[in-house]
Amino acid sequence: MTSVAFAPMFDWIVLAAVGALGLAVLAAGAAVRARGLGWRTLAVAALWLALANPSLVDEEREPIPDLVTVVVDESESQRIDERRARLEDTLENVRKELSKFDDMDVRIVRSGAEKSGIAGGREGTRLFETLGRSLSGTSRRRIAGTVLITDGQVHDIPPADAALPFAGPLHVLLNGRRGEHDRILFVEKAPSFGLVGTKAQIEVRIEDPAAAGSRARLSIARDGKPVRRLDVTIGAARKIEVEIDHAGFNIFELEVESRPGELTTVNNRNVVEISGVRERLRVLLVSGEPHPGGRVWRNFLKADPSVDLVHFTILRPPEKLDATPVRELSLIAFPIRELFEVKLEDFDLIIFDRYRRRGVLPAIYLDNIARFVEKGGAVLEVAGPGFASALSLYQTPLGEILPGAPTGRVMKRGFKPVVTDIGGRHPVTADLFGEAGERSRWGRWFRQIEVGAPRGTVLMHGAEERPLLIVDRIGEGRVAQFLSDHIWLWARGFETGGPHSEILRRLSHWLMKEPDLEENDLRIAADGRGLTIVRRSLERRHPEVRLTAPSGKTISVSLKEEGGGRARATVVPEEAGLYRASDGERTALTAVRSLNPVEFADLRTTADKLSGVAARTGGGIEWLSDGLPSFRRVRPDRVASGPGWMGLVANRDYRVTSIAEIPLLPPLALLLLGIGALMLAWRREGR
């Protein structure tokens, strides 16, 4: 292509001034009708052109093909209602249509497939984010347009006042059917935490325009176990109370019954995760007599910020007779009835430390404590020499729940506590002394109360391999026995001491049903590596765990033993949502990325969300159920869409491959022309 270009010898301001001066001189000559005005005009023009230095520019141009980007929505919503098959058919037909244009490149961009699995990006369908990355570094002058193949449920549409990451018209091909109907369960409000033992309120709403005003059955399950069913009016908000059953995450699954003709049932379910928070755990410590170990228990429990301790020590037994008035025997009276009858249920754990029968607690109150354990409470008995005597607690109603019966023998010899084989698998004593059964390297104890064949589980042995620490479950509650009062030697650091604080912490929290210390447990959690399944059991054999994905697909997972009663496996998930693991007895749940992904909130095909941005760019929206529209090239200033067709802008952009520049009028020739014209003007004027 040939054009005229200027390479002025001076700045254009100077040339403008010179031209204005020349015009002024010519105007003055014209005013007085001077002779030779034509020659003067030719001279001024020749001199001005010489300063402007015009030249002919010959460019070799190579056309740049326009670019059309086809964004394919491959989010998880495309897996329903045969949308994936229609998607691939549509993409193939669009390719064939666009291949008819020789001056256009077609770029296929798939969006959403990378969001599958645990390492996915943000929630929802994010087509514009993908489109922006694809067009990064591309000149906007060569963009002919963009075609979206989607169901219209896009969650990153730019606001009306925001700059668009693309140029040209945006066309939308809706991969769905008109008139789709679906029932959707929404959770409007839900707390993130609640106190254990209290009720939390969840507000739900069922959306189903085709059945508005009718009733639908809503089922509620907590941690995989059904707890309630109720009827809910469709279209109206409903508040539901659920009980926070335990500490840690309480996962509530809400599911509304489906109806015939629904697009999918995946959004008939919703999940609420409420963290159960305990109030301060209340512990009652009753010391039968002052001794060095009493301070160990008191200091340990007072140092635990989650424990509210009530401690009583019996300093003077009733049988000791002297003249001291009763009102001077203690700072406050021992509130026996209030503690062991009126407010007994307020405690989580009762500890009897070297307690013996002395008439302080009547048998009726000890029987209350036994019933307290059966209903879900906990008792820990730390045995002293009195446990082997006729004054033993075993000779009271508490004997029904204590796992070890005393033989009457007190063993007074040095020994080192040893974790039993089963204790090496129990969370109270696992990993304390290395491998199960290994001789402890900690300090010795010097007194142990012998018991006969105990009930429950023996976690530690002492002298002569006799039971030292026994735990048991009674009804809904728990009980434990420490058959020695010499753990305080470890606290004092005798012979390098021992892990007294860790044992006391684990034991007391196991008694108070801390979820992390369950000996038979199944956990599943999502982390950066995938889904981690951990099963804890006192048995050495671990069965396969059945893992259920949000879509209902199930697989069997084999666990690998790793010691301490734990077995573990890691699985890479393929879907987002709630996963359920079951070993046949226990069920555990966890969420991948989100409990309720935005992607599944509404799966109905819609043109409403993208209509604004399509109209803003001059693009159009077509339903594939009506047939594939035709594509045509349009000029930049023309309408880019219409019924049954979509336009792609012909930008006619190019790149210059070579340039040849030839002076239009050589400066010397222009100079001679100007001088000659001036001479002719003078001659004309001189006549």
C-alpha positions as CSV (number, residue, x, y, z in Angstrom):
1,M,0.0,0.0,0.0
2,T,1.3,3.5,-1.0
3,S,0.8,6.6,1.0
4,V,2.3,10.1,1.4
5,A,4.3,10.8,4.5
6,F,6.1,14.0,5.8
7,A,9.5,14.2,7.5
8,P,9.8,17.9,8.3
9,M,13.1,19.6,8.8
10,F,11.8,21.7,11.6
11,D,9.0,21.2,14.1
12,W,5.5,21.5,12.8
13,I,5.0,24.7,14.9
14,V,7.9,26.3,13.0
15,L,6.5,25.2,9.6
16,A,3.1,26.5,10.6
17,A,4.6,29.9,11.5
18,V,6.5,29.9,8.1
19,G,3.3,29.1,6.2
20,A,1.4,31.8,8.1
21,L,4.1,34.3,7.3
22,G,4.1,33.3,3.6
23,L,0.3,33.6,3.4
24,A,0.4,37.0,5.0
25,V,2.9,38.2,2.4
26,L,0.7,36.8,-0.4
27,A,-2.4,38.4,1.1
28,A,-0.6,41.8,1.3
29,G,0.4,41.5,-2.4
30,A,-3.1,40.5,-3.4
31,A,-4.5,43.5,-1.5
32,V,-2.3,46.0,-3.6
33,R,-2.8,43.9,-6.7
34,A,0.9,43.4,-7.1
35,R,2.2,41.9,-10.3
36,G,3.7,38.4,-10.3
37,L,1.4,37.2,-7.4
38,G,1.1,33.7,-9.0
39,W,4.9,33.3,-9.2
40,R,5.2,34.4,-5.6
41,T,2.6,31.9,-4.5
42,L,4.5,29.1,-6.4
43,A,7.7,30.2,-4.7
44,V,6.2,30.2,-1.2
45,A,4.6,26.8,-1.8
46,A,7.8,25.3,-3.1
47,L,9.9,26.6,-0.2
48,W,7.3,25.3,2.4
49,L,7.2,21.9,0.7
50,A,10.9,21.7,0.8
51,L,10.9,22.3,4.6
52,A,8.0,19.7,5.0
53,N,10.0,17.1,3.0
54,P,7.2,14.9,1.6
55,S,7.8,11.4,0.5
56,L,6.0,8.4,-0.9
57,V,5.8,5.4,1.5
58,D,5.2,1.9,0.0
59,E,4.2,-0.7,2.7
60,E,4.2,-4.5,2.3
61,R,1.3,-5.6,4.6
62,E,0.4,-9.1,5.8
63,P,-3.2,-9.6,7.0
64,I,-3.6,-10.8,10.6
65,P,-6.5,-13.3,11.0
66,D,-9.1,-12.3,13.5
67,L,-9.5,-14.4,16.7
68,V,-12.8,-15.9,18.0
69,T,-12.7,-17.6,21.4
70,V,-15.1,-20.4,22.2
71,V,-15.4,-20.9,25.9
72,V,-16.8,-24.3,26.9
73,D,-18.4,-24.6,30.3
74,E,-17.2,-27.9,31.7
75,S,-18.3,-27.3,35.3
76,E,-19.9,-30.0,37.4
77,S,-23.4,-28.8,36.4
78,Q,-22.7,-30.1,32.9
79,R,-22.8,-33.7,34.1
80,I,-26.6,-33.8,34.5
81,D,-29.4,-34.3,32.0
82,E,-27.1,-35.4,29.2
83,R,-25.6,-32.0,29.0
84,R,-22.1,-33.2,28.5
85,A,-23.1,-35.1,25.3
86,R,-24.9,-32.1,23.9
87,L,-21.9,-29.9,24.8
88,E,-19.5,-32.0,22.8
89,D,-21.9,-32.2,19.8
90,T,-22.4,-28.4,19.9
91,L,-18.6,-27.8,20.1
92,E,-18.0,-29.9,17.0
93,N,-20.7,-28.1,15.0
94,V,-19.4,-24.7,16.0
95,R,-15.9,-25.7,14.9
96,K,-17.3,-26.8,11.5
97,E,-19.2,-23.5,11.1
98,L,-16.2,-21.3,12.0
99,S,-13.8,-23.3,9.9
100,K,-15.5,-21.8,6.8
101,F,-13.8,-18.4,7.5
102,D,-10.2,-18.4,6.2
103,D,-9.3,-15.1,7.8
104,M,-10.1,-16.2,11.4
105,D,-8.4,-18.3,14.1
106,V,-10.6,-20.3,16.5
107,R,-9.4,-20.8,20.1
108,I,-11.2,-23.4,22.2
109,V,-11.0,-22.8,26.0
110,R,-12.4,-25.3,28.4
111,S,-13.4,-23.9,31.8
112,G,-14.4,-25.7,35.0
113,A,-12.7,-29.1,34.5
114,E,-9.7,-28.0,36.6
115,K,-12.1,-27.4,39.5
116,S,-12.9,-31.0,40.0
117,G,-11.2,-32.6,43.0
118,I,-9.8,-31.1,46.2
119,A,-7.4,-28.7,44.6
120,G,-10.0,-26.9,42.6
121,G,-10.3,-23.1,42.4
122,R,-13.0,-20.9,43.7
123,E,-16.5,-22.1,43.8
124,G,-19.0,-21.8,41.0
125,T,-18.7,-21.5,37.2
126,R,-16.1,-18.8,36.4
127,L,-16.1,-18.4,32.6
128,F,-15.0,-14.8,32.5
129,E,-12.0,-15.5,34.7
130,T,-10.9,-18.2,32.3
131,L,-11.6,-16.0,29.3
132,G,-9.5,-13.2,30.7
133,R,-6.5,-15.5,31.3
134,S,-6.9,-16.9,27.7
135,L,-6.9,-13.4,26.1
136,S,-4.1,-12.1,28.3
137,G,-1.5,-10.6,25.9
138,T,-3.8,-10.7,22.9
139,S,-4.3,-7.5,20.9
140,R,-7.9,-6.3,21.3
141,R,-7.8,-5.2,17.6
142,R,-7.9,-8.8,16.3
143,I,-10.7,-10.1,18.6
144,A,-13.7,-10.9,16.4
145,G,-15.9,-12.0,19.2
146,T,-16.5,-14.6,22.0
147,V,-18.9,-17.6,22.1
148,L,-19.9,-19.1,25.4
149,I,-21.4,-22.6,25.5
150,T,-23.0,-22.9,28.9
151,D,-26.2,-23.4,30.9
152,G,-26.2,-19.7,31.8
153,Q,-25.4,-20.3,35.5
154,V,-22.2,-18.2,35.6
155,H,-20.9,-16.8,38.9
156,D,-18.3,-14.2,37.8
157,I,-20.2,-12.0,35.5
158,P,-18.5,-8.5,35.4
159,P,-20.6,-5.6,36.8
160,A,-22.3,-3.2,34.4
161,D,-19.7,-0.5,35.2
162,A,-16.6,-2.8,35.0
163,A,-14.2,-3.1,32.1
164,L,-14.6,-6.3,30.1
165,P,-11.6,-8.6,29.6
166,F,-12.4,-9.0,25.9
167,A,-13.5,-7.0,22.8
168,G,-16.2,-7.6,20.3
169,P,-19.6,-9.2,20.7
170,L,-20.3,-11.8,23.3
171,H,-22.6,-14.6,22.1
172,V,-24.1,-17.2,24.3
173,L,-25.3,-20.7,23.3
174,L,-27.5,-22.2,26.1
175,N,-26.8,-25.9,26.5
176,G,-30.1,-26.8,28.2
177,R,-33.8,-27.1,27.7
178,R,-36.5,-24.5,28.0
179,G,-38.9,-24.9,31.0
180,E,-36.6,-27.0,33.2
181,H,-38.0,-27.3,36.7
182,D,-36.1,-28.2,39.8
183,R,-36.6,-28.4,43.6
184,I,-33.9,-26.6,45.6
185,L,-33.3,-26.5,49.3
186,F,-31.7,-23.3,50.6
187,V,-30.3,-22.7,54.1
188,E,-31.1,-19.1,54.8
189,K,-29.5,-18.8,58.3
190,A,-27.4,-21.2,60.4
191,P,-25.0,-20.6,63.4
192,S,-21.4,-21.6,63.0
193,F,-21.2,-22.8,66.6
194,G,-23.3,-23.7,69.7
195,L,-23.0,-24.9,73.2
196,V,-23.0,-28.7,73.7
197,G,-26.4,-29.8,75.1
198,T,-28.3,-26.8,73.8
199,K,-30.3,-26.3,70.6
200,A,-29.4,-24.3,67.6
201,Q,-31.8,-22.7,65.1
202,I,-31.5,-23.3,61.3
203,E,-33.7,-21.4,58.9
204,V,-34.5,-23.2,55.6
205,R,-36.5,-22.5,52.4
206,I,-37.6,-24.8,49.6
207,E,-37.8,-23.3,46.2
208,D,-40.0,-25.0,43.6
209,P,-42.2,-22.5,41.6
210,A,-44.2,-25.3,40.1
211,A,-45.3,-26.5,43.5
212,A,-45.4,-23.3,45.5
213,G,-47.6,-23.4,48.6
214,S,-47.8,-27.2,48.8
215,R,-46.0,-29.2,51.5
216,A,-42.8,-31.3,51.2
217,R,-41.2,-33.8,53.6
218,L,-37.9,-32.6,55.1
219,S,-35.5,-35.1,56.7
220,I,-32.8,-34.2,59.1
221,A,-29.8,-36.3,60.0
222,R,-26.9,-35.6,62.5
223,D,-23.5,-37.1,61.7
224,G,-25.2,-39.6,59.3
225,K,-27.9,-40.7,61.7
226,P,-31.6,-39.7,61.1
227,V,-33.0,-37.5,63.9
228,R,-36.1,-35.8,62.7
229,R,-38.7,-35.5,59.9
230,L,-41.2,-32.7,59.3
231,D,-43.4,-31.2,56.6
232,V,-42.4,-27.8,55.3
233,T,-44.4,-25.3,53.1
234,I,-42.7,-24.8,49.7
235,G,-41.7,-21.2,49.2
236,A,-41.9,-20.1,52.9
237,A,-39.0,-19.8,55.3
238,R,-39.1,-22.4,58.2
239,K,-37.1,-22.2,61.4
240,I,-35.9,-25.6,62.7
241,E,-34.3,-26.4,66.1
242,V,-31.5,-29.0,66.2
243,E,-29.6,-30.3,69.2
244,I,-25.8,-29.8,69.5
245,D,-25.0,-33.3,70.7
246,H,-21.2,-33.3,71.1
247,A,-18.0,-31.2,71.0
248,G,-16.4,-30.7,67.7
249,F,-18.3,-30.5,64.3
250,N,-21.9,-31.5,64.3
251,I,-22.8,-32.1,60.7
252,F,-26.5,-31.8,59.9
253,E,-27.8,-33.1,56.6
254,L,-31.1,-31.7,55.4
255,E,-32.9,-33.4,52.5
256,V,-36.3,-32.6,50.9
257,E,-38.2,-35.3,49.1
258,S,-37.9,-35.2,45.3
259,R,-40.8,-35.0,42.9
260,P,-41.2,-36.5,39.4
261,G,-39.6,-34.7,36.5
262,E,-37.0,-32.9,38.5
263,L,-33.8,-31.9,36.7
264,T,-31.7,-33.4,39.4
265,T,-31.9,-34.2,43.1
266,V,-28.4,-33.1,44.0
267,N,-29.6,-29.7,45.3
268,N,-32.5,-31.3,47.2
269,R,-29.8,-31.7,49.9
270,N,-28.0,-29.2,52.0
271,V,-25.5,-29.5,54.8
272,V,-25.0,-27.3,57.9
273,E,-21.8,-27.7,60.0
274,I,-22.1,-26.4,63.6
275,S,-19.1,-26.6,65.9
276,G,-20.1,-27.8,69.3
277,V,-18.4,-25.9,72.1
278,R,-18.4,-27.2,75.7
279,E,-18.9,-24.9,78.6
280,R,-16.2,-25.2,81.2
281,L,-16.0,-28.8,82.3
282,R,-17.0,-29.2,85.9
283,V,-14.9,-31.6,88.0
284,L,-15.5,-32.5,91.6
285,L,-12.3,-33.7,93.4
286,V,-12.9,-35.3,96.8
287,S,-9.6,-36.1,98.7
288,G,-10.1,-38.6,101.5
289,E,-7.1,-37.3,103.4
290,P,-4.1,-35.0,102.9
291,H,-1.2,-36.6,101.0
292,P,1.5,-35.5,98.5
293,G,-0.5,-36.7,95.5
294,G,-3.5,-34.5,96.3
295,R,-1.6,-31.4,95.3
296,V,-0.7,-33.0,91.9
297,W,-4.3,-33.5,91.1
298,R,-5.3,-30.1,92.2
299,N,-2.5,-28.3,90.3
300,F,-3.2,-30.3,87.2
301,L,-6.9,-29.6,87.1
302,K,-6.5,-25.9,88.1
303,A,-4.0,-25.4,85.2
304,D,-6.5,-26.7,82.6
305,P,-8.4,-23.6,81.3
306,S,-11.4,-25.8,80.2
307,V,-12.0,-27.2,83.8
308,D,-14.0,-25.6,86.6
309,L,-12.8,-27.4,89.7
310,V,-14.6,-28.0,93.0
311,H,-12.2,-29.5,95.6
312,F,-12.9,-30.8,99.1
313,T,-10.3,-32.5,101.4
314,I,-11.4,-34.4,104.5
315,L,-8.9,-33.2,107.1
316,R,-10.5,-34.7,110.2
317,P,-12.6,-37.9,110.1
318,P,-15.8,-37.9,112.2
319,E,-14.6,-40.7,114.5
320,K,-11.8,-38.5,115.8
321,L,-13.3,-37.0,119.0
322,D,-11.9,-33.8,120.7
323,A,-13.3,-30.6,122.1
324,T,-13.0,-28.6,118.8
325,P,-16.4,-27.0,118.0
326,V,-17.9,-28.3,114.7
327,R,-18.2,-24.8,113.3
328,E,-14.5,-24.4,113.5
329,L,-13.6,-27.6,111.7
330,S,-13.7,-26.0,108.2
331,L,-14.1,-22.7,106.5
332,I,-17.4,-23.9,105.0
333,A,-19.6,-26.8,105.7
334,F,-19.3,-29.8,103.4
335,P,-22.4,-29.3,101.2
336,I,-23.1,-33.1,100.9
337,R,-26.7,-32.9,99.8
338,E,-26.2,-30.0,97.4
339,L,-23.2,-31.7,95.7
340,F,-24.4,-35.3,95.6
341,E,-28.1,-34.9,95.1
342,V,-29.2,-31.4,94.0
343,K,-26.3,-30.5,91.7
344,L,-24.8,-33.9,91.0
345,E,-25.9,-33.8,87.3
346,D,-24.0,-30.5,86.8
347,F,-20.6,-32.3,87.1
348,D,-18.8,-34.0,84.2
349,L,-16.4,-35.9,86.4
350,I,-16.1,-37.0,90.0
351,I,-12.6,-38.0,91.3
352,F,-12.2,-39.9,94.6
353,D,-8.5,-39.5,95.6
354,R,-7.5,-42.0,98.5
355,Y,-11.1,-41.9,99.7
356,R,-12.3,-44.4,102.4
357,R,-15.6,-44.9,104.1
358,R,-15.8,-42.8,107.2
359,G,-19.5,-41.9,107.3
360,V,-19.0,-38.6,105.5
361,L,-21.0,-39.7,102.5
362,P,-24.0,-41.8,103.2
363,A,-24.7,-44.8,101.1
364,I,-27.6,-43.2,99.4
365,Y,-25.4,-40.5,97.9
366,L,-22.9,-43.1,96.7
367,D,-25.7,-44.9,95.0
368,N,-26.6,-41.5,93.4
369,I,-23.1,-41.4,92.0
370,A,-23.4,-44.9,90.5
371,R,-26.7,-43.9,88.8
372,F,-25.0,-40.7,87.7
373,V,-22.4,-42.8,85.8
374,E,-24.9,-45.1,84.2
375,K,-26.7,-42.0,82.8
376,G,-23.6,-40.6,81.2
377,G,-21.4,-39.2,84.0
378,A,-17.8,-40.3,84.9
379,V,-15.9,-41.4,88.0
380,L,-12.2,-41.8,88.6
381,E,-11.0,-43.6,91.7
382,V,-7.4,-43.2,92.7
383,A,-6.8,-46.0,95.2
384,G,-4.8,-45.7,98.3
385,P,-4.2,-48.2,101.1
386,G,-7.8,-47.7,102.3
387,F,-9.1,-49.4,99.1
388,A,-7.6,-52.7,100.3
389,S,-9.3,-52.5,103.7
390,A,-12.8,-53.0,105.1
391,L,-13.4,-49.2,104.5
392,S,-12.9,-49.6,100.7
393,L,-15.2,-47.8,98.3
394,Y,-15.7,-51.2,96.7
395,Q,-17.9,-52.1,99.8
396,T,-20.3,-49.3,98.9
397,P,-22.8,-49.0,96.0
398,L,-19.9,-47.7,93.9
399,G,-18.6,-51.3,93.9
400,E,-21.2,-52.0,91.2
401,I,-19.4,-49.8,88.7
402,L,-15.7,-50.1,89.8
403,P,-13.9,-52.5,87.4
404,G,-11.4,-53.8,90.0
405,A,-12.2,-55.7,93.2
406,P,-9.5,-55.4,95.9
407,T,-8.0,-58.6,97.2
408,G,-6.8,-56.9,100.4
409,R,-3.1,-57.0,99.5
410,V,-1.0,-53.8,99.3
411,M,2.2,-54.4,97.3
412,K,5.0,-52.2,98.6
413,R,8.0,-52.6,96.3
414,G,9.6,-50.6,93.6
415,F,8.2,-51.1,90.1
416,K,8.0,-49.2,86.8
417,P,4.6,-48.7,85.1
418,V,4.3,-50.5,81.8
419,V,1.8,-50.0,79.0
420,T,-0.1,-53.2,78.1
421,D,-0.4,-54.5,74.6
422,I,-4.0,-53.2,74.4
423,G,-2.9,-50.0,76.2
424,G,-0.5,-49.3,73.3
425,R,-3.6,-49.0,71.1
426,H,-5.8,-47.0,73.5
427,P,-5.6,-43.2,73.1
428,V,-5.1,-42.7,76.8
429,T,-1.8,-44.5,76.9
430,A,-0.8,-45.0,73.2
431,D,2.6,-43.6,72.2
432,L,3.6,-42.8,75.8
433,F,6.4,-45.4,76.2
434,G,7.2,-46.3,72.7
435,E,6.2,-49.8,71.5
436,A,3.4,-51.6,73.4
437,G,4.9,-53.7,76.2
438,E,8.2,-52.0,76.2
439,R,9.7,-51.5,79.7
440,S,9.3,-47.9,80.7
441,R,12.4,-45.8,81.1
442,W,10.7,-43.5,83.7
443,G,10.9,-43.5,87.5
444,R,9.7,-46.1,89.9
445,W,6.6,-46.2,92.0
446,F,6.5,-48.0,95.4
447,R,2.9,-48.9,96.2
448,Q,0.1,-50.7,94.4
449,I,-3.2,-52.1,95.4
450,E,-3.9,-55.6,94.1
451,V,-7.2,-56.4,92.5
452,G,-8.7,-59.6,91.2
453,A,-9.7,-60.3,87.6
454,P,-11.0,-56.9,86.5
455,R,-13.7,-55.9,84.2
456,G,-13.0,-53.3,81.4
457,T,-9.7,-52.7,79.8
458,V,-6.3,-52.8,81.6
459,L,-4.1,-50.1,80.1
460,M,-1.1,-50.3,82.4
461,H,0.6,-52.9,84.5
462,G,2.6,-52.4,87.6
463,A,4.3,-54.7,90.1
464,E,4.1,-58.4,89.3
465,E,2.3,-57.4,86.0
466,R,-0.8,-56.7,88.1
467,P,-3.4,-54.2,86.7
468,L,-2.4,-50.6,87.5
469,L,-4.8,-48.5,85.3
470,I,-8.2,-49.8,84.3
471,V,-10.9,-48.1,82.3
472,D,-14.4,-49.3,81.6
473,R,-17.8,-48.1,80.2
474,I,-20.9,-48.4,82.4
475,G,-24.2,-47.7,80.7
476,E,-23.7,-44.3,79.0
477,G,-20.9,-43.3,81.4
478,R,-17.3,-44.1,82.0
479,V,-15.2,-45.2,85.0
480,A,-11.5,-45.5,85.6
481,Q,-9.3,-46.8,88.4
482,F,-5.7,-45.9,89.2
483,L,-4.5,-48.6,91.6
484,S,-1.6,-46.6,93.0
485,D,-1.4,-43.2,94.7
486,H,2.3,-42.7,93.7
487,I,2.0,-40.8,90.4
488,W,3.1,-37.8,92.4
489,L,6.7,-39.2,92.3
490,W,6.8,-38.5,88.6
491,A,5.5,-35.0,89.2
492,R,8.4,-34.5,91.7
493,G,10.9,-35.8,89.1
494,F,12.0,-38.8,91.1
495,E,14.4,-40.9,89.0
496,T,13.8,-38.6,86.0
497,G,10.0,-38.6,86.6
498,G,7.5,-39.5,83.9
499,P,4.7,-38.3,81.7
500,H,2.3,-37.7,84.6
501,S,0.6,-34.6,83.2
502,E,0.0,-36.3,79.8
503,I,-1.6,-39.4,81.4
504,L,-3.7,-37.3,83.7
505,R,-4.9,-35.0,80.9
506,R,-5.7,-37.9,78.5
507,L,-7.4,-39.9,81.2
508,S,-9.6,-37.1,82.6
509,H,-10.6,-35.9,79.1
510,W,-11.4,-39.5,78.0
511,L,-13.7,-39.8,81.0
512,M,-15.3,-36.6,80.0
513,K,-15.9,-38.0,76.4
514,E,-13.4,-35.8,74.5
515,P,-14.0,-36.8,70.8
516,D,-10.3,-36.9,70.0
517,L,-9.7,-39.6,72.6
518,E,-12.2,-42.2,71.5
519,E,-10.6,-45.6,71.4
520,N,-13.0,-46.9,68.6
521,D,-13.3,-44.1,66.2
522,L,-13.5,-43.2,62.5
523,R,-12.4,-39.8,61.1
524,I,-12.3,-38.4,57.6
525,A,-10.8,-35.0,56.8
526,A,-9.9,-33.0,53.7
527,D,-6.5,-31.4,53.4
528,G,-4.1,-30.4,50.6
529,R,-3.2,-34.0,49.8
530,G,-6.8,-35.3,49.5
531,L,-9.2,-37.1,51.8
532,T,-7.5,-38.7,54.8
533,I,-9.3,-41.5,56.5
534,V,-8.1,-42.5,60.0
535,R,-9.6,-45.4,61.9
536,R,-8.8,-46.1,65.5
537,S,-9.5,-49.4,67.2
538,L,-8.4,-51.7,70.0
539,E,-8.4,-54.5,67.5
540,R,-5.5,-55.2,65.2
541,R,-7.6,-55.9,62.2
542,H,-9.0,-53.0,60.3
543,P,-11.8,-53.7,57.8
544,E,-12.2,-51.8,54.5
545,V,-13.9,-48.5,54.7
546,R,-16.7,-47.6,52.3
547,L,-16.4,-44.1,50.9
548,T,-19.5,-42.4,49.4
549,A,-19.1,-39.4,47.2
550,P,-21.6,-36.5,46.9
551,S,-23.0,-38.1,43.8
552,G,-23.7,-41.4,45.5
553,K,-20.8,-43.2,44.0
554,T,-19.1,-45.6,46.4
555,I,-15.6,-47.1,46.6
556,S,-13.9,-49.5,49.1
557,V,-10.7,-48.1,50.7
558,S,-8.1,-50.3,52.4
559,L,-6.4,-48.8,55.5
560,K,-2.7,-49.2,56.4
561,E,-1.8,-49.8,60.1
562,E,0.5,-47.1,61.5
563,G,0.7,-47.9,65.2
564,G,-1.0,-46.6,68.3
565,G,-4.2,-48.3,67.3
566,R,-4.5,-46.1,64.1
567,A,-4.8,-47.1,60.5
568,R,-4.8,-44.5,57.7
569,A,-5.5,-44.1,54.0
570,T,-5.6,-41.1,51.6
571,V,-7.9,-40.8,48.6
572,V,-8.0,-38.1,46.0
573,P,-11.6,-36.9,45.5
574,E,-13.1,-36.2,42.2
575,E,-16.2,-34.2,43.3
576,A,-16.9,-31.3,45.6
577,G,-19.4,-31.7,48.4
578,L,-20.0,-34.0,51.4
579,Y,-18.2,-37.3,51.6
580,R,-19.2,-40.1,53.9
581,A,-17.0,-42.9,55.2
582,S,-18.3,-46.0,57.0
583,D,-16.7,-49.1,58.5
584,G,-20.0,-50.8,59.1
585,E,-20.3,-49.6,62.7
586,R,-19.3,-45.9,62.6
587,T,-19.8,-43.2,60.1
588,A,-17.8,-40.1,59.5
589,L,-18.4,-37.1,57.2
590,T,-16.4,-34.3,55.8
591,A,-16.7,-31.6,53.1
592,V,-14.4,-31.1,50.1
593,R,-14.0,-27.3,49.3
594,S,-17.5,-26.4,50.4
595,L,-20.4,-28.1,52.1
596,N,-22.9,-26.5,49.7
597,P,-21.0,-25.5,46.5
598,V,-22.4,-22.5,44.6
599,E,-22.3,-24.7,41.5
600,F,-25.2,-26.8,42.7
601,A,-27.3,-24.0,44.2
602,D,-29.4,-23.7,41.0
603,L,-28.9,-26.0,38.0
604,R,-31.7,-24.7,35.7
605,T,-30.6,-23.3,32.4
606,T,-31.3,-19.6,32.2
607,A,-30.6,-16.6,29.9
608,D,-31.2,-14.0,32.5
609,K,-27.7,-13.8,34.1
610,L,-25.8,-13.3,30.8
611,S,-28.4,-11.2,28.9
612,G,-27.0,-7.9,30.3
613,V,-23.4,-8.4,29.3
614,A,-24.4,-9.9,25.9
615,A,-26.6,-6.9,25.1
616,R,-23.8,-4.5,26.3
617,T,-21.4,-5.9,23.7
618,G,-24.0,-6.3,20.9
619,G,-24.0,-10.1,21.2
620,G,-26.9,-12.5,21.2
621,I,-28.3,-15.5,23.2
622,E,-29.6,-18.6,21.5
623,W,-31.1,-21.8,22.9
624,L,-29.5,-24.9,21.4
625,S,-32.8,-26.7,21.7
626,D,-33.9,-24.3,18.9
627,G,-31.0,-25.3,16.7
628,L,-27.5,-24.0,16.1
629,P,-27.5,-20.4,14.8
630,S,-25.4,-19.5,11.7
631,F,-22.3,-17.3,12.0
632,R,-21.4,-14.4,9.6
633,R,-18.8,-11.7,9.4
634,V,-19.9,-8.1,10.1
635,R,-18.2,-4.7,9.9
636,P,-17.2,-3.1,13.3
637,D,-20.0,-0.5,13.1
638,R,-22.8,-3.0,12.1
639,V,-25.3,-5.0,14.2
640,A,-23.6,-8.2,15.4
641,S,-26.6,-10.5,16.1
642,G,-30.1,-11.3,15.0
643,P,-32.7,-14.1,15.1
644,G,-30.9,-17.3,14.1
645,W,-27.5,-15.7,13.4
646,M,-24.5,-14.4,15.3
647,G,-22.0,-11.9,13.9
648,L,-18.2,-11.9,14.2
649,V,-16.4,-8.6,13.6
650,A,-14.1,-8.4,10.6
651,N,-11.3,-6.2,12.0
652,R,-9.0,-6.4,8.9
653,D,-6.0,-5.9,11.1
654,Y,-2.5,-6.4,9.5
655,R,1.2,-6.3,10.2
656,V,3.8,-4.4,8.1
657,T,6.5,-6.7,6.7
658,S,8.6,-4.1,4.8
659,I,8.6,-0.3,4.0
660,A,10.1,1.6,1.0
661,E,10.3,5.4,1.3
662,I,10.9,7.6,-1.8
663,P,11.2,11.4,-1.6
664,L,8.2,12.9,-3.5
665,L,10.0,16.2,-4.4
666,P,13.8,16.4,-3.8
667,P,14.7,19.4,-1.7
668,L,17.2,20.7,-4.2
669,A,14.6,20.7,-7.0
670,L,12.1,22.4,-4.7
671,L,14.7,25.0,-3.8
672,L,15.5,25.7,-7.5
673,L,11.8,25.8,-8.3
674,G,11.3,28.4,-5.5
675,I,14.2,30.5,-6.5
676,G,13.1,30.4,-10.2
677,A,9.6,31.4,-9.3
678,L,10.9,34.4,-7.2
679,M,13.1,35.5,-10.2
680,L,10.1,35.2,-12.5
681,A,8.0,37.2,-10.0
682,W,10.6,40.0,-9.9
683,R,10.8,40.1,-13.7
684,R,7.1,40.3,-13.9
685,E,7.0,43.1,-11.3
686,G,9.8,45.0,-13.1
687,R,7.9,45.3,-16.4
